[in-house]
Amino acid sequence: MLGIINKKRYDTETAIEIATTDLRDGSNTYYNGRTDSLYRTKKGAFFIASFTQWQGEQDQIEVVEEAAAIKYYEKAYNQIVDFEDAFPGVEVEDA
């Protein structure tokens, strides 16, 4: 999916998929007909791509700040990339 927001290109084909709500168990790819994934562009911008199977709805791209991206990552069903790789420079400390 490709979107241009504020004169910047966000492309799921060239960005790195970091995490997703997609169950990816072979039969439940889209929970309730919808799924979304968090991506990071090569320049370090974060966006969420939302996909739908429902008629009358459209796939969407939403640009998010790093703090919102981290919250999404922490709650996602599937974390595809390790935290340190997804958010370079963000320090994780012991609880």
PDB file of N, CA, C and O in Angstrom:
ATOM      1  N   MET A   1       0.851  -1.163   0.000  1.00  0.00           N
ATOM      2  CA  MET A   1       0.000   0.000   0.000  1.00  0.00           C
ATOM      3  C   MET A   1       0.899   1.229   0.000  1.00  0.00           C
ATOM      4  O   MET A   1       1.964   1.250   0.618  1.00  0.00           O
ATOM      5  N   LEU A   2       0.451   2.220  -0.692  1.00  0.00           N
ATOM      6  CA  LEU A   2       1.210   3.461  -0.821  1.00  0.00           C
ATOM      7  C   LEU A   2       0.326   4.633  -0.434  1.00  0.00           C
ATOM      8  O   LEU A   2      -0.826   4.723  -0.859  1.00  0.00           O
ATOM      9  N   GLY A   3       0.873   5.528   0.374  1.00  0.00           N
ATOM     10  CA  GLY A   3       0.160   6.748   0.728  1.00  0.00           C
ATOM     11  C   GLY A   3       1.121   7.920   0.753  1.00  0.00           C
ATOM     12  O   GLY A   3       2.293   7.768   1.097  1.00  0.00           O
ATOM     13  N   ILE A   4       0.623   9.085   0.387  1.00  0.00           N
ATOM     14  CA  ILE A   4       1.417  10.307   0.473  1.00  0.00           C
ATOM     15  C   ILE A   4       0.710  11.229   1.450  1.00  0.00           C
ATOM     16  O   ILE A   4      -0.444  11.610   1.250  1.00  0.00           O
ATOM     17  N   ILE A   5       1.425  11.579   2.508  1.00  0.00           N
ATOM     18  CA  ILE A   5       0.871  12.413   3.571  1.00  0.00           C
ATOM     19  C   ILE A   5       1.856  13.538   3.829  1.00  0.00           C
ATOM     20  O   ILE A   5       3.034  13.291   4.088  1.00  0.00           O
ATOM     21  N   ASN A   6       1.380  14.771   3.759  1.00  0.00           N
ATOM     22  CA  ASN A   6       2.235  15.947   3.949  1.00  0.00           C
ATOM     23  C   ASN A   6       3.478  15.897   3.056  1.00  0.00           C
ATOM     24  O   ASN A   6       4.592  16.176   3.499  1.00  0.00           O
ATOM     25  N   LYS A   7       3.262  15.540   1.805  1.00  0.00           N
ATOM     26  CA  LYS A   7       4.315  15.490   0.790  1.00  0.00           C
ATOM     27  C   LYS A   7       5.403  14.458   1.092  1.00  0.00           C
ATOM     28  O   LYS A   7       6.529  14.584   0.610  1.00  0.00           O
ATOM     29  N   LYS A   8       5.069  13.435   1.892  1.00  0.00           N
ATOM     30  CA  LYS A   8       6.007  12.354   2.184  1.00  0.00           C
ATOM     31  C   LYS A   8       5.360  11.027   1.796  1.00  0.00           C
ATOM     32  O   LYS A   8       4.173  10.802   2.031  1.00  0.00           O
ATOM     33  N   ARG A   9       6.170  10.156   1.196  1.00  0.00           N
ATOM     34  CA  ARG A   9       5.690   8.863   0.716  1.00  0.00           C
ATOM     35  C   ARG A   9       5.840   7.803   1.808  1.00  0.00           C
ATOM     36  O   ARG A   9       6.904   7.663   2.410  1.00  0.00           O
ATOM     37  N   TYR A  10       4.774   7.070   2.049  1.00  0.00           N
ATOM     38  CA  TYR A  10       4.760   5.950   2.989  1.00  0.00           C
ATOM     39  C   TYR A  10       4.347   4.714   2.197  1.00  0.00           C
ATOM     40  O   TYR A  10       3.236   4.649   1.672  1.00  0.00           O
ATOM     41  N   ASP A  11       5.246   3.734   2.113  1.00  0.00           N
ATOM     42  CA  ASP A  11       5.029   2.585   1.241  1.00  0.00           C
ATOM     43  C   ASP A  11       5.305   1.295   2.014  1.00  0.00           C
ATOM     44  O   ASP A  11       6.416   1.088   2.504  1.00  0.00           O
ATOM     45  N   THR A  12       4.308   0.441   2.120  1.00  0.00           N
ATOM     46  CA  THR A  12       4.485  -0.820   2.839  1.00  0.00           C
ATOM     47  C   THR A  12       5.443  -1.762   2.116  1.00  0.00           C
ATOM     48  O   THR A  12       5.972  -2.693   2.725  1.00  0.00           O
ATOM     49  N   GLU A  13       5.670  -1.533   0.839  1.00  0.00           N
ATOM     50  CA  GLU A  13       6.578  -2.393   0.069  1.00  0.00           C
ATOM     51  C   GLU A  13       8.050  -2.075   0.349  1.00  0.00           C
ATOM     52  O   GLU A  13       8.907  -2.949   0.214  1.00  0.00           O
ATOM     53  N   THR A  14       8.345  -0.841   0.735  1.00  0.00           N
ATOM     54  CA  THR A  14       9.742  -0.459   0.955  1.00  0.00           C
ATOM     55  C   THR A  14      10.077  -0.233   2.430  1.00  0.00           C
ATOM     56  O   THR A  14      11.252  -0.194   2.793  1.00  0.00           O
ATOM     57  N   ALA A  15       9.070  -0.085   3.277  1.00  0.00           N
ATOM     58  CA  ALA A  15       9.292   0.108   4.712  1.00  0.00           C
ATOM     59  C   ALA A  15       9.473  -1.252   5.394  1.00  0.00           C
ATOM     60  O   ALA A  15       9.159  -2.293   4.817  1.00  0.00           O
ATOM     61  N   ILE A  16       9.976  -1.226   6.613  1.00  0.00           N
ATOM     62  CA  ILE A  16      10.178  -2.444   7.403  1.00  0.00           C
ATOM     63  C   ILE A  16       8.945  -2.663   8.270  1.00  0.00           C
ATOM     64  O   ILE A  16       8.555  -1.779   9.033  1.00  0.00           O
ATOM     65  N   GLU A  17       8.331  -3.838   8.156  1.00  0.00           N
ATOM     66  CA  GLU A  17       7.198  -4.176   9.021  1.00  0.00           C
ATOM     67  C   GLU A  17       7.758  -4.561  10.385  1.00  0.00           C
ATOM     68  O   GLU A  17       8.593  -5.459  10.493  1.00  0.00           O
ATOM     69  N   ILE A  18       7.291  -3.874  11.423  1.00  0.00           N
ATOM     70  CA  ILE A  18       7.832  -4.046  12.769  1.00  0.00           C
ATOM     71  C   ILE A  18       6.948  -4.940  13.626  1.00  0.00           C
ATOM     72  O   ILE A  18       7.443  -5.817  14.334  1.00  0.00           O
ATOM     73  N   ALA A  19       5.643  -4.718  13.561  1.00  0.00           N
ATOM     74  CA  ALA A  19       4.695  -5.471  14.382  1.00  0.00           C
ATOM     75  C   ALA A  19       3.334  -5.435  13.705  1.00  0.00           C
ATOM     76  O   ALA A  19       3.071  -4.593  12.847  1.00  0.00           O
ATOM     77  N   THR A  20       2.465  -6.373  14.110  1.00  0.00           N
ATOM     78  CA  THR A  20       1.152  -6.448  13.475  1.00  0.00           C
ATOM     79  C   THR A  20       0.102  -7.036  14.409  1.00  0.00           C
ATOM     80  O   THR A  20       0.428  -7.766  15.345  1.00  0.00           O
ATOM     81  N   THR A  21      -1.148  -6.713  14.148  1.00  0.00           N
ATOM     82  CA  THR A  21      -2.261  -7.357  14.848  1.00  0.00           C
ATOM     83  C   THR A  21      -2.725  -8.580  14.075  1.00  0.00           C
ATOM     84  O   THR A  21      -3.639  -9.282  14.508  1.00  0.00           O
ATOM     85  N   ASP A  22      -2.108  -8.835  12.947  1.00  0.00           N
ATOM     86  CA  ASP A  22      -2.400  -9.980  12.087  1.00  0.00           C
ATOM     87  C   ASP A  22      -2.032 -11.262  12.832  1.00  0.00           C
ATOM     88  O   ASP A  22      -0.900 -11.403  13.297  1.00  0.00           O
ATOM     89  N   LEU A  23      -2.966 -12.187  12.949  1.00  0.00           N
ATOM     90  CA  LEU A  23      -2.709 -13.415  13.700  1.00  0.00           C
ATOM     91  C   LEU A  23      -1.781 -14.375  12.960  1.00  0.00           C
ATOM     92  O   LEU A  23      -1.034 -15.118  13.597  1.00  0.00           O
ATOM     93  N   ARG A  24      -1.814 -14.374  11.648  1.00  0.00           N
ATOM     94  CA  ARG A  24      -0.915 -15.171  10.803  1.00  0.00           C
ATOM     95  C   ARG A  24      -0.805 -16.629  11.233  1.00  0.00           C
ATOM     96  O   ARG A  24       0.290 -17.186  11.311  1.00  0.00           O
ATOM     97  N   ASP A  25      -1.936 -17.227  11.505  1.00  0.00           N
ATOM     98  CA  ASP A  25      -1.938 -18.642  11.875  1.00  0.00           C
ATOM     99  C   ASP A  25      -2.381 -19.535  10.722  1.00  0.00           C
ATOM    100  O   ASP A  25      -2.614 -20.729  10.908  1.00  0.00           O
ATOM    101  N   GLY A  26      -2.493 -18.963   9.554  1.00  0.00           N
ATOM    102  CA  GLY A  26      -2.876 -19.730   8.390  1.00  0.00           C
ATOM    103  C   GLY A  26      -4.354 -19.678   8.068  1.00  0.00           C
ATOM    104  O   GLY A  26      -4.750 -19.948   6.934  1.00  0.00           O
ATOM    105  N   SER A  27      -5.183 -19.331   9.057  1.00  0.00           N
ATOM    106  CA  SER A  27      -6.621 -19.269   8.787  1.00  0.00           C
ATOM    107  C   SER A  27      -7.269 -17.980   9.270  1.00  0.00           C
ATOM    108  O   SER A  27      -8.368 -17.646   8.828  1.00  0.00           O
ATOM    109  N   ASN A  28      -6.627 -17.263  10.148  1.00  0.00           N
ATOM    110  CA  ASN A  28      -7.215 -16.050  10.720  1.00  0.00           C
ATOM    111  C   ASN A  28      -6.353 -14.830  10.442  1.00  0.00           C
ATOM    112  O   ASN A  28      -6.061 -14.047  11.346  1.00  0.00           O
ATOM    113  N   THR A  29      -5.953 -14.673   9.203  1.00  0.00           N
ATOM    114  CA  THR A  29      -5.066 -13.569   8.866  1.00  0.00           C
ATOM    115  C   THR A  29      -5.666 -12.230   9.257  1.00  0.00           C
ATOM    116  O   THR A  29      -4.981 -11.389   9.840  1.00  0.00           O
ATOM    117  N   TYR A  30      -6.932 -12.026   8.943  1.00  0.00           N
ATOM    118  CA  TYR A  30      -7.606 -10.775   9.278  1.00  0.00           C
ATOM    119  C   TYR A  30      -8.623 -11.065  10.372  1.00  0.00           C
ATOM    120  O   TYR A  30      -9.665 -11.665  10.106  1.00  0.00           O
ATOM    121  N   TYR A  31      -8.336 -10.650  11.590  1.00  0.00           N
ATOM    122  CA  TYR A  31      -9.284 -10.823  12.680  1.00  0.00           C
ATOM    123  C   TYR A  31     -10.439  -9.857  12.467  1.00  0.00           C
ATOM    124  O   TYR A  31     -10.226  -8.652  12.334  1.00  0.00           O
ATOM    125  N   ASN A  32     -11.649 -10.373  12.435  1.00  0.00           N
ATOM    126  CA  ASN A  32     -12.849  -9.547  12.275  1.00  0.00           C
ATOM    127  C   ASN A  32     -12.835  -8.749  10.964  1.00  0.00           C
ATOM    128  O   ASN A  32     -13.452  -7.687  10.874  1.00  0.00           O
ATOM    129  N   GLY A  33     -12.134  -9.261   9.958  1.00  0.00           N
ATOM    130  CA  GLY A  33     -12.117  -8.592   8.661  1.00  0.00           C
ATOM    131  C   GLY A  33     -11.163  -7.421   8.553  1.00  0.00           C
ATOM    132  O   GLY A  33     -11.113  -6.752   7.521  1.00  0.00           O
ATOM    133  N   ARG A  34     -10.401  -7.165   9.613  1.00  0.00           N
ATOM    134  CA  ARG A  34      -9.473  -6.028   9.615  1.00  0.00           C
ATOM    135  C   ARG A  34      -8.143  -6.446  10.247  1.00  0.00           C
ATOM    136  O   ARG A  34      -8.090  -7.342  11.089  1.00  0.00           O
ATOM    137  N   THR A  35      -7.107  -5.794   9.832  1.00  0.00           N
ATOM    138  CA  THR A  35      -5.799  -5.983  10.461  1.00  0.00           C
ATOM    139  C   THR A  35      -4.970  -4.726  10.219  1.00  0.00           C
ATOM    140  O   THR A  35      -5.276  -3.938   9.323  1.00  0.00           O
ATOM    141  N   ASP A  36      -3.943  -4.544  11.003  1.00  0.00           N
ATOM    142  CA  ASP A  36      -3.040  -3.421  10.764  1.00  0.00           C
ATOM    143  C   ASP A  36      -1.630  -3.806  11.167  1.00  0.00           C
ATOM    144  O   ASP A  36      -1.412  -4.743  11.934  1.00  0.00           O
ATOM    145  N   SER A  37      -0.688  -3.063  10.633  1.00  0.00           N
ATOM    146  CA  SER A  37       0.727  -3.318  10.895  1.00  0.00           C
ATOM    147  C   SER A  37       1.463  -2.002  11.082  1.00  0.00           C
ATOM    148  O   SER A  37       1.126  -0.984  10.478  1.00  0.00           O
ATOM    149  N   LEU A  38       2.469  -2.052  11.928  1.00  0.00           N
ATOM    150  CA  LEU A  38       3.341  -0.911  12.179  1.00  0.00           C
ATOM    151  C   LEU A  38       4.576  -1.044  11.297  1.00  0.00           C
ATOM    152  O   LEU A  38       5.181  -2.113  11.210  1.00  0.00           O
ATOM    153  N   TYR A  39       4.938   0.052  10.649  1.00  0.00           N
ATOM    154  CA  TYR A  39       6.095   0.081   9.757  1.00  0.00           C
ATOM    155  C   TYR A  39       7.027   1.223  10.142  1.00  0.00           C
ATOM    156  O   TYR A  39       6.616   2.212  10.748  1.00  0.00           O
ATOM    157  N   ARG A  40       8.323   1.052   9.763  1.00  0.00           N
ATOM    158  CA  ARG A  40       9.301   2.130   9.878  1.00  0.00           C
ATOM    159  C   ARG A  40       9.925   2.323   8.502  1.00  0.00           C
ATOM    160  O   ARG A  40      10.361   1.366   7.864  1.00  0.00           O
ATOM    161  N   THR A  41       9.961   3.578   8.054  1.00  0.00           N
ATOM    162  CA  THR A  41      10.566   3.871   6.756  1.00  0.00           C
ATOM    163  C   THR A  41      12.089   3.841   6.872  1.00  0.00           C
ATOM    164  O   THR A  41      12.636   3.809   7.975  1.00  0.00           O
ATOM    165  N   LYS A  42      12.753   3.852   5.744  1.00  0.00           N
ATOM    166  CA  LYS A  42      14.218   3.871   5.728  1.00  0.00           C
ATOM    167  C   LYS A  42      14.770   5.114   6.419  1.00  0.00           C
ATOM    168  O   LYS A  42      15.893   5.101   6.922  1.00  0.00           O
ATOM    169  N   LYS A  43      13.976   6.194   6.441  1.00  0.00           N
ATOM    170  CA  LYS A  43      14.406   7.436   7.095  1.00  0.00           C
ATOM    171  C   LYS A  43      13.993   7.497   8.561  1.00  0.00           C
ATOM    172  O   LYS A  43      14.262   8.493   9.231  1.00  0.00           O
ATOM    173  N   GLY A  44      13.339   6.441   9.076  1.00  0.00           N
ATOM    174  CA  GLY A  44      13.010   6.371  10.493  1.00  0.00           C
ATOM    175  C   GLY A  44      11.634   6.856  10.884  1.00  0.00           C
ATOM    176  O   GLY A  44      11.346   6.953  12.077  1.00  0.00           O
ATOM    177  N   ALA A  45      10.772   7.165   9.934  1.00  0.00           N
ATOM    178  CA  ALA A  45       9.398   7.578  10.249  1.00  0.00           C
ATOM    179  C   ALA A  45       8.541   6.335  10.479  1.00  0.00           C
ATOM    180  O   ALA A  45       8.756   5.294   9.858  1.00  0.00           O
ATOM    181  N   PHE A  46       7.568   6.461  11.380  1.00  0.00           N
ATOM    182  CA  PHE A  46       6.681   5.342  11.698  1.00  0.00           C
ATOM    183  C   PHE A  46       5.292   5.592  11.126  1.00  0.00           C
ATOM    184  O   PHE A  46       4.810   6.724  11.092  1.00  0.00           O
ATOM    185  N   PHE A  47       4.657   4.503  10.675  1.00  0.00           N
ATOM    186  CA  PHE A  47       3.269   4.600  10.241  1.00  0.00           C
ATOM    187  C   PHE A  47       2.563   3.272  10.455  1.00  0.00           C
ATOM    188  O   PHE A  47       3.185   2.211  10.494  1.00  0.00           O
ATOM    189  N   ILE A  48       1.242   3.364  10.594  1.00  0.00           N
ATOM    190  CA  ILE A  48       0.400   2.181  10.734  1.00  0.00           C
ATOM    191  C   ILE A  48      -0.431   2.058   9.470  1.00  0.00           C
ATOM    192  O   ILE A  48      -1.132   2.990   9.075  1.00  0.00           O
ATOM    193  N   ALA A  49      -0.342   0.898   8.845  1.00  0.00           N
ATOM    194  CA  ALA A  49      -1.156   0.602   7.669  1.00  0.00           C
ATOM    195  C   ALA A  49      -2.307  -0.288   8.126  1.00  0.00           C
ATOM    196  O   ALA A  49      -2.084  -1.365   8.678  1.00  0.00           O
ATOM    197  N   SER A  50      -3.527   0.163   7.895  1.00  0.00           N
ATOM    198  CA  SER A  50      -4.726  -0.583   8.279  1.00  0.00           C
ATOM    199  C   SER A  50      -5.375  -1.156   7.031  1.00  0.00           C
ATOM    200  O   SER A  50      -5.618  -0.445   6.056  1.00  0.00           O
ATOM    201  N   PHE A  51      -5.650  -2.448   7.078  1.00  0.00           N
ATOM    202  CA  PHE A  51      -6.226  -3.154   5.940  1.00  0.00           C
ATOM    203  C   PHE A  51      -7.598  -3.702   6.319  1.00  0.00           C
ATOM    204  O   PHE A  51      -7.808  -4.123   7.456  1.00  0.00           O
ATOM    205  N   THR A  52      -8.523  -3.697   5.379  1.00  0.00           N
ATOM    206  CA  THR A  52      -9.868  -4.195   5.629  1.00  0.00           C
ATOM    207  C   THR A  52     -10.339  -5.082   4.489  1.00  0.00           C
ATOM    208  O   THR A  52      -9.931  -4.915   3.340  1.00  0.00           O
ATOM    209  N   GLN A  53     -11.195  -6.016   4.824  1.00  0.00           N
ATOM    210  CA  GLN A  53     -11.836  -6.854   3.817  1.00  0.00           C
ATOM    211  C   GLN A  53     -13.292  -6.440   3.618  1.00  0.00           C
ATOM    212  O   GLN A  53     -14.006  -7.042   2.816  1.00  0.00           O
ATOM    213  N   TRP A  54     -13.735  -5.408   4.349  1.00  0.00           N
ATOM    214  CA  TRP A  54     -15.144  -5.034   4.327  1.00  0.00           C
ATOM    215  C   TRP A  54     -15.456  -4.085   3.182  1.00  0.00           C
ATOM    216  O   TRP A  54     -14.736  -3.118   2.931  1.00  0.00           O
ATOM    217  N   GLN A  55     -16.543  -4.388   2.501  1.00  0.00           N
ATOM    218  CA  GLN A  55     -17.022  -3.534   1.421  1.00  0.00           C
ATOM    219  C   GLN A  55     -17.420  -2.186   2.012  1.00  0.00           C
ATOM    220  O   GLN A  55     -18.044  -2.133   3.072  1.00  0.00           O
ATOM    221  N   GLY A  56     -17.069  -1.114   1.344  1.00  0.00           N
ATOM    222  CA  GLY A  56     -17.396   0.221   1.824  1.00  0.00           C
ATOM    223  C   GLY A  56     -16.320   0.834   2.706  1.00  0.00           C
ATOM    224  O   GLY A  56     -16.389   2.023   3.016  1.00  0.00           O
ATOM    225  N   GLU A  57     -15.330   0.052   3.117  1.00  0.00           N
ATOM    226  CA  GLU A  57     -14.206   0.565   3.893  1.00  0.00           C
ATOM    227  C   GLU A  57     -12.968   0.588   3.006  1.00  0.00           C
ATOM    228  O   GLU A  57     -12.875  -0.162   2.034  1.00  0.00           O
ATOM    229  N   GLN A  58     -12.024   1.452   3.348  1.00  0.00           N
ATOM    230  CA  GLN A  58     -10.792   1.559   2.570  1.00  0.00           C
ATOM    231  C   GLN A  58      -9.582   1.302   3.454  1.00  0.00           C
ATOM    232  O   GLN A  58      -9.586   1.620   4.643  1.00  0.00           O
ATOM    233  N   ASP A  59      -8.550   0.725   2.861  1.00  0.00           N
ATOM    234  CA  ASP A  59      -7.272   0.605   3.551  1.00  0.00           C
ATOM    235  C   ASP A  59      -6.748   2.014   3.817  1.00  0.00           C
ATOM    236  O   ASP A  59      -7.000   2.933   3.037  1.00  0.00           O
ATOM    237  N   GLN A  60      -6.015   2.182   4.927  1.00  0.00           N
ATOM    238  CA  GLN A  60      -5.554   3.521   5.310  1.00  0.00           C
ATOM    239  C   GLN A  60      -4.126   3.480   5.844  1.00  0.00           C
ATOM    240  O   GLN A  60      -3.650   2.449   6.321  1.00  0.00           O
ATOM    241  N   ILE A  61      -3.466   4.608   5.753  1.00  0.00           N
ATOM    242  CA  ILE A  61      -2.152   4.799   6.369  1.00  0.00           C
ATOM    243  C   ILE A  61      -2.255   5.964   7.338  1.00  0.00           C
ATOM    244  O   ILE A  61      -2.792   7.021   7.008  1.00  0.00           O
ATOM    245  N   GLU A  62      -1.727   5.752   8.550  1.00  0.00           N
ATOM    246  CA  GLU A  62      -1.705   6.799   9.580  1.00  0.00           C
ATOM    247  C   GLU A  62      -0.263   6.971  10.055  1.00  0.00           C
ATOM    248  O   GLU A  62       0.370   6.008  10.489  1.00  0.00           O
ATOM    249  N   VAL A  63       0.242   8.169   9.974  1.00  0.00           N
ATOM    250  CA  VAL A  63       1.588   8.472  10.462  1.00  0.00           C
ATOM    251  C   VAL A  63       1.519   8.610  11.981  1.00  0.00           C
ATOM    252  O   VAL A  63       0.609   9.252  12.506  1.00  0.00           O
ATOM    253  N   VAL A  64       2.483   8.005  12.692  1.00  0.00           N
ATOM    254  CA  VAL A  64       2.502   8.077  14.153  1.00  0.00           C
ATOM    255  C   VAL A  64       3.891   8.473  14.633  1.00  0.00           C
ATOM    256  O   VAL A  64       4.895   8.213  13.969  1.00  0.00           O
ATOM    257  N   GLU A  65       3.928   9.103  15.792  1.00  0.00           N
ATOM    258  CA  GLU A  65       5.194   9.465  16.433  1.00  0.00           C
ATOM    259  C   GLU A  65       5.792   8.223  17.104  1.00  0.00           C
ATOM    260  O   GLU A  65       5.110   7.212  17.272  1.00  0.00           O
ATOM    261  N   GLU A  66       7.054   8.309  17.478  1.00  0.00           N
ATOM    262  CA  GLU A  66       7.745   7.168  18.068  1.00  0.00           C
ATOM    263  C   GLU A  66       7.051   6.642  19.325  1.00  0.00           C
ATOM    264  O   GLU A  66       6.956   5.427  19.501  1.00  0.00           O
ATOM    265  N   ALA A  67       6.567   7.515  20.198  1.00  0.00           N
ATOM    266  CA  ALA A  67       5.908   7.073  21.432  1.00  0.00           C
ATOM    267  C   ALA A  67       4.671   6.232  21.124  1.00  0.00           C
ATOM    268  O   ALA A  67       4.445   5.209  21.770  1.00  0.00           O
ATOM    269  N   ALA A  68       3.877   6.648  20.154  1.00  0.00           N
ATOM    270  CA  ALA A  68       2.688   5.881  19.754  1.00  0.00           C
ATOM    271  C   ALA A  68       3.101   4.568  19.093  1.00  0.00           C
ATOM    272  O   ALA A  68       2.434   3.548  19.267  1.00  0.00           O
ATOM    273  N   ALA A  69       4.186   4.589  18.342  1.00  0.00           N
ATOM    274  CA  ALA A  69       4.683   3.368  17.702  1.00  0.00           C
ATOM    275  C   ALA A  69       5.123   2.353  18.760  1.00  0.00           C
ATOM    276  O   ALA A  69       4.883   1.155  18.608  1.00  0.00           O
ATOM    277  N   ILE A  70       5.754   2.821  19.813  1.00  0.00           N
ATOM    278  CA  ILE A  70       6.184   1.928  20.893  1.00  0.00           C
ATOM    279  C   ILE A  70       4.972   1.315  21.583  1.00  0.00           C
ATOM    280  O   ILE A  70       4.973   0.118  21.868  1.00  0.00           O
ATOM    281  N   LYS A  71       3.952   2.099  21.854  1.00  0.00           N
ATOM    282  CA  LYS A  71       2.729   1.562  22.479  1.00  0.00           C
ATOM    283  C   LYS A  71       2.090   0.504  21.591  1.00  0.00           C
ATOM    284  O   LYS A  71       1.664  -0.545  22.073  1.00  0.00           O
ATOM    285  N   TYR A  72       2.024   0.781  20.297  1.00  0.00           N
ATOM    286  CA  TYR A  72       1.470  -0.197  19.355  1.00  0.00           C
ATOM    287  C   TYR A  72       2.290  -1.488  19.418  1.00  0.00           C
ATOM    288  O   TYR A  72       1.730  -2.580  19.517  1.00  0.00           O
ATOM    289  N   TYR A  73       3.592  -1.360  19.362  1.00  0.00           N
ATOM    290  CA  TYR A  73       4.501  -2.505  19.374  1.00  0.00           C
ATOM    291  C   TYR A  73       4.270  -3.366  20.617  1.00  0.00           C
ATOM    292  O   TYR A  73       4.199  -4.591  20.528  1.00  0.00           O
ATOM    293  N   GLU A  74       4.154  -2.721  21.761  1.00  0.00           N
ATOM    294  CA  GLU A  74       3.999  -3.453  23.021  1.00  0.00           C
ATOM    295  C   GLU A  74       2.689  -4.230  23.082  1.00  0.00           C
ATOM    296  O   GLU A  74       2.613  -5.244  23.776  1.00  0.00           O
ATOM    297  N   LYS A  75       1.654  -3.777  22.371  1.00  0.00           N
ATOM    298  CA  LYS A  75       0.342  -4.431  22.413  1.00  0.00           C
ATOM    299  C   LYS A  75       0.078  -5.353  21.223  1.00  0.00           C
ATOM    300  O   LYS A  75      -0.921  -6.072  21.220  1.00  0.00           O
ATOM    301  N   ALA A  76       0.938  -5.349  20.229  1.00  0.00           N
ATOM    302  CA  ALA A  76       0.706  -6.105  18.994  1.00  0.00           C
ATOM    303  C   ALA A  76       0.739  -7.615  19.247  1.00  0.00           C
ATOM    304  O   ALA A  76       1.471  -8.093  20.114  1.00  0.00           O
ATOM    305  N   TYR A  77      -0.056  -8.353  18.483  1.00  0.00           N
ATOM    306  CA  TYR A  77      -0.057  -9.817  18.565  1.00  0.00           C
ATOM    307  C   TYR A  77       1.291 -10.385  18.143  1.00  0.00           C
ATOM    308  O   TYR A  77       1.806 -11.313  18.767  1.00  0.00           O
ATOM    309  N   ASN A  78       1.849  -9.830  17.096  1.00  0.00           N
ATOM    310  CA  ASN A  78       3.112 -10.321  16.544  1.00  0.00           C
ATOM    311  C   ASN A  78       4.129  -9.195  16.474  1.00  0.00           C
ATOM    312  O   ASN A  78       3.924  -8.195  15.786  1.00  0.00           O
ATOM    313  N   GLN A  79       5.212  -9.370  17.187  1.00  0.00           N
ATOM    314  CA  GLN A  79       6.322  -8.427  17.105  1.00  0.00           C
ATOM    315  C   GLN A  79       7.354  -9.053  16.177  1.00  0.00           C
ATOM    316  O   GLN A  79       8.059  -9.988  16.557  1.00  0.00           O
ATOM    317  N   ILE A  80       7.437  -8.541  14.982  1.00  0.00           N
ATOM    318  CA  ILE A  80       8.219  -9.146  13.912  1.00  0.00           C
ATOM    319  C   ILE A  80       9.710  -8.853  14.063  1.00  0.00           C
ATOM    320  O   ILE A  80      10.548  -9.687  13.720  1.00  0.00           O
ATOM    321  N   VAL A  81      10.033  -7.691  14.568  1.00  0.00           N
ATOM    322  CA  VAL A  81      11.419  -7.241  14.735  1.00  0.00           C
ATOM    323  C   VAL A  81      11.667  -7.041  16.228  1.00  0.00           C
ATOM    324  O   VAL A  81      10.779  -6.572  16.940  1.00  0.00           O
ATOM    325  N   ASP A  82      12.849  -7.388  16.707  1.00  0.00           N
ATOM    326  CA  ASP A  82      13.193  -7.141  18.110  1.00  0.00           C
ATOM    327  C   ASP A  82      13.086  -5.652  18.423  1.00  0.00           C
ATOM    328  O   ASP A  82      13.320  -4.808  17.558  1.00  0.00           O
ATOM    329  N   PHE A  83      12.729  -5.337  19.671  1.00  0.00           N
ATOM    330  CA  PHE A  83      12.526  -3.950  20.089  1.00  0.00           C
ATOM    331  C   PHE A  83      13.737  -3.088  19.766  1.00  0.00           C
ATOM    332  O   PHE A  83      13.594  -1.989  19.229  1.00  0.00           O
ATOM    333  N   GLU A  84      14.917  -3.577  20.089  1.00  0.00           N
ATOM    334  CA  GLU A  84      16.140  -2.797  19.890  1.00  0.00           C
ATOM    335  C   GLU A  84      16.370  -2.466  18.416  1.00  0.00           C
ATOM    336  O   GLU A  84      16.909  -1.408  18.090  1.00  0.00           O
ATOM    337  N   ASP A  85      15.961  -3.367  17.532  1.00  0.00           N
ATOM    338  CA  ASP A  85      16.101  -3.119  16.094  1.00  0.00           C
ATOM    339  C   ASP A  85      14.988  -2.213  15.578  1.00  0.00           C
ATOM    340  O   ASP A  85      15.197  -1.411  14.668  1.00  0.00           O
ATOM    341  N   ALA A  86      13.809  -2.349  16.167  1.00  0.00           N
ATOM    342  CA  ALA A  86      12.668  -1.532  15.743  1.00  0.00           C
ATOM    343  C   ALA A  86      12.825  -0.080  16.170  1.00  0.00           C
ATOM    344  O   ALA A  86      12.419   0.834  15.452  1.00  0.00           O
ATOM    345  N   PHE A  87      13.416   0.126  17.346  1.00  0.00           N
ATOM    346  CA  PHE A  87      13.534   1.471  17.917  1.00  0.00           C
ATOM    347  C   PHE A  87      14.982   1.736  18.346  1.00  0.00           C
ATOM    348  O   PHE A  87      15.269   1.827  19.539  1.00  0.00           O
ATOM    349  N   PRO A  88      15.881   1.857  17.384  1.00  0.00           N
ATOM    350  CA  PRO A  88      17.286   2.093  17.737  1.00  0.00           C
ATOM    351  C   PRO A  88      17.439   3.392  18.528  1.00  0.00           C
ATOM    352  O   PRO A  88      16.852   4.420  18.189  1.00  0.00           O
ATOM    353  N   GLY A  89      18.223   3.317  19.564  1.00  0.00           N
ATOM    354  CA  GLY A  89      18.452   4.505  20.379  1.00  0.00           C
ATOM    355  C   GLY A  89      17.512   4.635  21.564  1.00  0.00           C
ATOM    356  O   GLY A  89      17.735   5.474  22.437  1.00  0.00           O
ATOM    357  N   VAL A  90      16.455   3.813  21.612  1.00  0.00           N
ATOM    358  CA  VAL A  90      15.537   3.843  22.752  1.00  0.00           C
ATOM    359  C   VAL A  90      16.049   2.833  23.772  1.00  0.00           C
ATOM    360  O   VAL A  90      16.179   1.645  23.477  1.00  0.00           O
ATOM    361  N   GLU A  91      16.332   3.315  24.958  1.00  0.00           N
ATOM    362  CA  GLU A  91      16.896   2.469  26.002  1.00  0.00           C
ATOM    363  C   GLU A  91      15.797   1.710  26.734  1.00  0.00           C
ATOM    364  O   GLU A  91      14.786   2.289  27.129  1.00  0.00           O
ATOM    365  N   VAL A  92      16.007   0.415  26.908  1.00  0.00           N
ATOM    366  CA  VAL A  92      15.094  -0.428  27.675  1.00  0.00           C
ATOM    367  C   VAL A  92      15.776  -0.718  28.999  1.00  0.00           C
ATOM    368  O   VAL A  92      16.939  -1.120  29.032  1.00  0.00           O
ATOM    369  N   GLU A  93      15.049  -0.514  30.092  1.00  0.00           N
ATOM    370  CA  GLU A  93      15.638  -0.756  31.403  1.00  0.00           C
ATOM    371  C   GLU A  93      14.881  -1.856  32.124  1.00  0.00           C
ATOM    372  O   GLU A  93      13.720  -2.123  31.814  1.00  0.00           O
ATOM    373  N   ASP A  94      15.523  -2.484  33.071  1.00  0.00           N
ATOM    374  CA  ASP A  94      14.889  -3.528  33.868  1.00  0.00           C
ATOM    375  C   ASP A  94      13.811  -2.920  34.751  1.00  0.00           C
ATOM    376  O   ASP A  94      13.928  -1.784  35.209  1.00  0.00           O
ATOM    377  N   ALA A  95      12.766  -3.694  34.980  1.00  0.00           N
ATOM    378  CA  ALA A  95      11.650  -3.235  35.827  1.00  0.00           C
ATOM    379  C   ALA A  95      12.015  -3.352  37.287  1.00  0.00           C
ATOM    380  O   ALA A  95      11.208  -3.015  38.153  1.00  0.00           O
TER     381      ALA A  95
END
